[in-house]
Amino acid sequence: MEIKGKVHEVSPTQQVTDSLKKRELILEYIENPQYPEYLKFEAIQDRCSLLDNVRVGDDVDVSFNLKGRPWTDKTGKKTYFNSLQLWKVSVLSGANNNTTPEYAPPVDLSSAPDDDDLPF
């Protein structure tokens, strides 16, 4: 699955257990400008590094998998959890990046030779 939005928050990497590390990305998704949504994505293990170059305010395209799992508490009540596990992040435009196109510098016409042999 894919979704585009603006980076609202990027957490530092957390060592959850000896063998599990994770990092979270909060994305502002605006389908209806009156009611923006804030979606939490998880990056786990080696995918934590995907968020190293992502900054708050960046417009990004996030590719993710939707995961779901049951959990039973001490009283025997079963609850279901969903998680959005990202596997690719593409920065579309950055908040601090210069997104204006680069142009060639202007040519100094005063230093052009006088022997202009153009046919017009």
Buried (B, 14 or more C-beta within 10 A) or exposed (E): EEBEBBBBEBBEBEEEEEEEBBBBBBBBBEEEEEEEEEBEBBBBEEBBEBBEEBBEBBBBEBEBEEEEEEEEEEEEEEEEEEBBBBEEBBBEEBEEEEEEEEEEEEEEEEEEEEEEEEEE
